[in-house]
Amino acid sequence: MAKAGWALAIKSLPAFYGLGVIFILIRALPVEEYGQYGIAWAFLNVAAMCTRGLWAMTLVQRWASGRREQVLGAVLGLSLGTTGIGIIVGILLLPWLGLSSVQTGLTCVALLILVPRDLAIALGQAEEKMKRVFAIEVCYFLGSLIGFAVLASAHSLSTAETALLVNTAAIVLSSIAGMWFYPQVVKPAFQNADYRGVMGYGKWTGVLAIGDVYFQQGDLLVLSVVQNPVAIAPYIAAKTFLRLFALASQAMTFLLYPMAARLAAQREYQKLLSKMKIALTGIVLLLLPACVALWFYADPLIPTLLGAKYMDSIPYVVALLPAALLEPLFSTGGNVLVGIGRPRLAAVAILAVIAVNVSCNLILVDRFDLHVAPWILAGSYLLLGLTLQWRVRSVLKRM
């Protein structure tokens, strides 16, 4: 229970941060500036999650299942290489999406600084050192909020560049904390065998992380192709609520993923299936009352939280509630498959549904309007969630 409490505390930090963004950042920034900030941070999260999913998730699985030091140096080297590719993509893509050179530069710098932080968090997760992970995350989330609050009180928080600078400074602080707990995360290795082993598993684990961040924020990049920053800003604000709802499943899967690796190594498959069922039931029971309350009280609540300039977010918030209830099917099923060493089964389904989602967003949103996007997301979660739940149960019953 203590570990679950710390995991919930860790995942509550983004919730607290999300509320701070609602009350401070969204209110302070003009709509166009917030739209630019949202696109920049969506790209950062997508790029960081690609690196995190490919290599940090592999590190957690290998570390938790007993294969340790031999993979860490290779994970660092591969993380830096993938981040370099992400920076090149950002330099080419972000100006095309309407961001300035300063916004692009800050986003790319932040992406590089995230590497030691993310690897330190991975080691803390694998070792179940939840207090360490909490401290690292506090530096980023509370550091960002304090920066936003100080600048907003001085009436200096009015541009996307300023907001990005605050986030980048907080990432620096968080990475320093990560290296304090785990100085080995900045020591690369150069053994070819280690690299081959990590790459063989990481190419599949990365797809799970890419799927998670795509459905949380990556679709905003797709939508920005057919919508301008001003038009998409209300939807970006509405998805903040979806990310808050997703925190319950993220807290559970934060523990469930390394647990799946350990139980699979011990061949306790039925126990793992039972743990997964308990986790999924608990998440749904927690989310359902909140979704019902928001469904009935969105009209008075959203303007109070976001301000009158985001009245257009109300229908998006309501329409995203089915997606919030369906997301745990995806997150629990995918994390268990990857944890037990069957990431390929999850990867194929995730890539197929992402392709469908991208096509539907580009075609249907362009043909109709942005209001179809939440329903495309809900349909994607339903299709993917049911597929992954069926696959994980089939695999565990056969093992």
N, C-alpha and C positions, 0 to 999 in steps of 0.2 A: 504493500500500500504506500509506503514511503516513496518508493521509486515512481509509482504512478502519480503521486502528488507532485514530485519534482518535475516529472514529464509534463504534467498539466501546467505547472508554473512556467516552464520553459515555453510552452506553446501559448500561454496567456500573454506573454510579452508582445508578440505580434498583434494580439487583440487590443492590448492597451495602446500599442503604437497606432493601430488602425483608428482607434477612437481619437487619438491625438491628431492624426492626419485630418480626420473629419472636423474636429473642433478648431484646429489651428491652421493647418496648411491650406485646406480647401477654402476656408473662409478668407484667408489672407491673400491668396493668389487670384489674379484675374482668371476668368474662365479659359482664355486662350493659353495663358502661361501654365495653368494646371494641366491642360491637354498636352502641352509639350513635355512637361515634367512626367506625366503619366506614360507617354510613349517612351521616353528615355529610360524610366525605371522598369517598364515592361521589358525592354530590350536587355537591360542589365540582369534582370531576374531570369530571363530565358537563357541568356548566354552563361550565366553563373550556374544555373541548374543543369545545363548540358555538361559542364565540367564536373560539377558535384555529383551528378548522376552516373557519369561514366566511371569516375575514379574514386570519389569519396564513398559512394555506396559499396563499391567493390572492397574498399578498405574495411568498412564496417563488417561486411559479410565474412571476409577472410580473417579478420582479427577476432571476431566473436566465435568463429568455428575452430580456432586454434592455430591458424597459419598467420604469423605475425610479422616480425621485423623484416622478413625478406621481401614483403610487398610495399612497405612504406616509401622507400626511396624511389621506386618505380612510379608509385602513385603521384609523388610530388613532381617528378619530371614530366609525366604525361599531363598532369594538371596545368603546368606552366605552358606546355605546348598547345593544349586545347584553348587555353586562355588567349594565347597569342593569335590563334586563328579567329577567336571571337572579337578581339580588338580590331583586326583587319576588316572583318565584316562590319563592325560598328562604324569604322571610319568611312566605309563606302556606302552603307545603308542609311545611317541616321540623318545625314544632310538631305538625302532624297526624301525622307519622311517629314522634312520641315524643321529640323533642329539646327541650331546655330553651331559654329565651330567650337565655341566654349562649352555648350551643352554636350556636344559629342566628346570632347576631350575629357571632361569630368566623368562621364559615363565609362569611358574606356579605362581611365586611371583607377576608378573604383573597382572595376572588374578584376584588374590585376591584384589589387591589395586584398581582395576577398580570399585568395588562395590559401594562405596559412590559417586564416580564421576557419575556413570550411574544413580543412583537414584536422585541425585541433578539435572541432566539434565532432567529427567522425570518430576520432579516437575516444573522446569522452562518451559518446553514445555506445560504442562497442564495449567499453569497459564498465558501462553503467555508472560513470562518475557524473551524475546529474548536476551536482553542485557546481562543478567546473563548467559544464555546458551553460548552466544558468548565468554564471558570472560573465562568460564570453558574450552571451546574447544581451545581457543587460547593458554592456558597453555600447553596443550598436543601437538597440531600440530606445533605451532611455537617453543615451547620448544624443541621438537625433531629435528626440522630443524636446529635450532641454534647449538645444540649439534653435529649434523652431520657435519655442516659447519666448526665448530671450530676444530673438530678432523680431518676432511679431509684436512684442511689447514695445520695442523701439521703432516700430513702423518701418522696418528694414526688410521685411519678408514679402517682397512684391514681384520677384522674378523666378523663373524656373532655375536659372543659374545659381541663385542664392540657395535655393532648396537643395539642389544637387551637391553644392559645396558642403552643406551641413551633413548630408548623408555620407559623403566621402570622408570627412573628418571623423565621423563616428565609426566608419569601417576601419580606419587606421587604428583607433583606440581598441576596437574589438580584436583586430589581428595581433596587436601587441599583447593583449591578455592571453590569446590563444598560444602564442609563442612562449609566454611565461610558463604556462602549464605544460606545454609539450614542445620543448625546443627542437626535438627531432624532426618536426614537420618541415624544417628548412634545410634538411640534409638529403640531397638527391643521391640516388644510386645509379650505377652504370652497368649492371649485369643484364645482358640480353635476355637471359632466361626469365628473370623477374619481370621484365617488360612484356614479354610474350604471354606470360601467365596472367598478368593483370589485364592486358588488352583483350585476351580471349574471353574473359568474364565481363569486363567493363563495357564492351560493345553492346551487351544485352541489358545490363543494369541501367545504362544511360537512357535507354528508351523509356523506362518507367518514369524516371525523373523528368525527361522531356515531356512526356504525356501529362504529368502533373502540372508542370509550370505552363505548358501550352494552354490547358483548359482553365487554369487560374488567371493567367495574364497574357499568354502568347497570342491568343486569338485577337487581342487588341491590336497587335502589329498587322495582322491580316486585315482587320476592319479598317485600319488607318490607310490602307491602299484605296478603299472605296469611300472613305469618309474623312473629312478634314478634322483637325484637332478640336475646333469649337463644337462641331456636331457630336463628336465621340466623347467629349468630356463628361456629360451626364451619365453615360454608360460606364465610363471608368470609375466614377464616383459610386455608382450602384454596385459594381463588382467588389468594392471595398467591403460591403456587407457580406458578399459571398465568401470572401477570404476569411472574414471573421467566423462564419459558420464552419468553414473547413478546418478550423483550428482544433475542434474536438476530435476529428478523425486523425489529424496530424499528431496529436498527443498520443493517441492509442497506437498508431503505426510506428511512432518513434521508439516505443518499447517492443512492439510486435515484431518488427523487422529483425533485430539481433536475436530476439527470443526464438524466432522461426529458424534461424541459422543454428543456434545451440541445440534446440530440440530435434532438428533434423539430423544433426551430427550424432545425437544420442539415440536416434531411431524411435523417438516418442511421437509418432505421427498422430495418433488419436488424441493425445493430450494437446497437441498443437491445433488440431481441428476444433477441439472444445474451446481453447483460448480464443480462437478467431471468432467463433460464434458469439462468445460472451462480449468480445470487443465490439463487434458489429451491432449487437442488440443494445449495448450501452450507449453507443454513439447515436443511434436512431432515437432512443428514448430521450436523450438529452436535447436533440435538435428539434424534434417534432413540436413541443410546446412553443419554442421560440419562433418557429416558422409560422405557426398558427397565429400567434400574437402579432407578428409583423404583418401578416396578411390583412388582419382587421384594422390595424392602427397605423399603417404606413402613411396615410394622408396627413395626420397631425405630427407624426414622429419625424419623417424625413426632412421637412422644412426646418424643424427645430434643430436637428443635428447638422444639416448641411447648409442651411441658410436659404432664403427665398430664391436666390439665383439658380438653385438646383431643384426647383419644382419639377423640371422635366425628368428627373431621376426616378420619381415615384413609380411609374409603370415598369421601369426596368428592375427596380428592387423587388417588386411583387412577382414579376415574371421569372426572376432568378431563383425564387424559393424552391420550386421543384428540383432544380439542379442541385441546390444545397442538400436536399434530402437524398439524392441519388449518388452524390459524390463518394460517400463512404463505401459503397459497393466496389467502386474502382480502387480506392486507396488500400483497403484491407486485402482484397484479392490480389492486387499487383504486388504488394510488399511481401506477402507470404510466398508467392511463387518465386520471387527473386531470392528471398531469404533461404528457401529450401534448395536452392541451386537449379531452379528451372526458369531462369529469366527469359529464355527464348519463347516459351509459351505465352508469356505476358507481352513480349515485345511485338510479336506478329499482330496480335489483336489491337494493341495501342496504335501502331503505325497505320493500320487499316482504318481505324475510326478517326484518327487525325486527318487522314487524306479526305475522308468523307466530310468532316467538319470544315476543313479549309475550302473545299469545293462549294459546299452549301453557303458558307459565309460570303464568298466572293460572288456567287451567282444570285442568291436570294436576297441578300442585303442590298446589293446593287440594283436589283430589279424592283424590290419592294421598298423597305426602309430598315433602319436599325432595330426596330421593335421585334423583328423575327430572330435576332441573334440569341436572346436568352432561351428561346425554344429549341433552337439548333443545339445549344449547349446541353440542355436537359436531355434531348434525344440521344446525344453522344454519350452522356454519362450512363443512360439506361442501357444502351446497346453494349457499351464496353463493360459496365459493371456486371451485368448478367453473364456475359461471356467469361470474364475472369473468375467469378464465383463458381461457375460450373466447372471450369478447368481445375481450379485449386482443389475442389472437393473430389473430383475424379482422380487426380494425382495422389492425394493423401490416402484415399481408400485403397488404391492399388499398391501403395508402398508398404 
